[in-house]
C-alpha cells in the first residue's frame, strides 16, 4: 500500500510540475503563416495582422511581459526583428489578433511597441525572399521582473533584447514557418 501511495504522490508531483510550465500558444497559428499574417510590403500582399497570442503559468514574481518575433534566417547577417512589444502588464495574458497595429488600439494599456527592423513600431509580418528555404519565425513571451523595461519606442530591437535578458524570469516560444 505504501508503494502505491508513494507512486501516486510521485505521479501527482510530476503532473503538477508539468501543469505549471510557462507556455505560449496561438489560436491563429499552426506550423505555417497564412496570408492573413504575412506582410503587405517587400513584395508580399498579405494582410499584415499580428496573430492572437495567449500565455499561462508565468513564473512567480512576474511584473510585466514582453513579446518578440524574430526571423533568424533573414539574409541580413543578423536576422530580422518583426515585432517587439514591451511593458505588457502582468495582469494581461492574451494579445488579440491585430494588437500589433499601433492604430488599432488593441494593444494592452501601458504597453509599448518598439521599432522593428523596418524602423517602425508594431508588427511587421513575414515576407521572406522568393526562392529561399522556409524561414523560421520565433515568437517569444518573456516574463519580466520589473513593470517597465526602461527602453523607449525608438530603442533598437537588439538593445531591447539585451535589456530583456537582464530582467527575464522565464520565457516561452512558438516556432512558425513562412516560405514564398
Buried (B, 14 or more C-beta within 10 A) or exposed (E): EEEEEEEEEEEEEEEEEEEEEBBBBBEBBEEEBBEEBBBBEEEBEBEBBBBBBBBBBBBEEBBBBBBBBBBEBBEEEEBBBBBBBBBBBBEBBBBBBBBBBBEBEBBBEEBBBBBBBBEEBBBBBBBBEEEEEBBBBBBBBBBBEBEEBEBEBEBBBEEBBEBBEEBBBBBBBBEBBBBB
